[in-house]
Amino acid sequence: MDFFEEIEYTDEDLRELISSQAEESIHLDFKAAGALDKTNEKRAEIAKEVSAFANSDGGIIVYGITEENHVASNFSFLDGNEYTKEWLERAINDGVQ
């Protein structure tokens, strides 16, 4: 199945992005763990990135993968207890009008 058609992603799907050296595009963006932070600046940046995708043709932002020259290169692990799905949704909702 095509990565963009999946509803849920597994560790194997993410490993495949790295091993196949998937390239960022207008529909795919990789963000290292440092892109998530509880500062107002980082929360605003998260909302801006999501808004940009929503206002274009859509796409997927993968947090927790580093990129080199716009190619997936390695995992950048996140603390899922600190940066939960609910936290991310709140950061996006708070920053998008």
C-alpha positions, -999 to 999 in steps of 0.1 A, spaced: 0 0 0 11 36 -7 25 54 24 1 83 17 -30 61 17 -24 44 50 -45 54 80 -21 42 107 16 38 106 38 12 121 74 13 132 82 -7 100 66 20 79 88 46 95 119 24 92 111 21 55 111 59 51 147 59 64 160 28 47 146 39 13 159 74 18 125 89 13 127 125 1 108 154 15 83 169 -9 53 192 -10 34 163 6 60 149 30 81 167 57 104 153 84 109 170 117 135 161 144 123 157 180 136 193 187 108 207 165 84 198 193 88 220 224 65 236 248 77 271 242 53 295 225 77 299 196 78 262 188 40 258 193 35 286 168 59 270 144 40 237 146 7 254 139 23 273 110 36 241 94 3 222 97 -16 253 84 7 254 54 0 218 45 -37 223 51 -38 254 28 -20 236 0 -26 201 -13 -22 184 22 4 160 32 21 143 61 45 158 87 65 131 104 79 142 138 108 121 151 128 116 119 158 137 110 166 147 75 198 155 57 195 173 24 158 167 25 162 129 28 150 109 58 182 99 77 175 87 112 152 85 141 150 114 165 131 99 194 103 118 212 90 113 247 55 101 239 44 107 275 53 144 273 43 150 237 11 132 233 -14 132 204 -36 154 226 -8 179 233 0 181 196 -37 186 186 -40 213 213 -9 231 200 -23 230 165 -58 241 175 -45 269 196 -24 283 168 -47 279 138 -76 303 132 
